[in-house]
Amino acid sequence: MNTSPIIRQPPMTDQAFAALGVSQVAFVKPVTVDGRDAQSVHSADGTPLAVVGDRDTAFAVVRQNDLEPVSAH
């Protein structure tokens, strides 16, 4: 039987949740720019960082900036 006490944390604020992973993760999602398919790179809080032509380049850009890429669909 587990006798560990339950510790209740206050809910995270929207700002704290948005900042979660900001210095570690960037997400990549497909976009259309001027009628062409492209990939948009965003920080974890949703801030747009770059738009590039393909997914491989987007992931390379993210990794070159010491972040972990994550796909968003």
HELIX and SHEET records of a PDB file:
HELIX    1   1 ASP A   14  ALA A   19  1                                   6    
HELIX    2   2 ARG A   55  GLN A   64  1                                  10    
SHEET    1   A 4 PRO A  48  VAL A  52  0                                        
SHEET    2   A 4 ARG A  36  SER A  43 -1                                        
SHEET    3   A 4 VAL A  25  VAL A  33 -1                                        
SHEET    4   A 4 GLU A  68  SER A  71  1                                        
END                                                                             
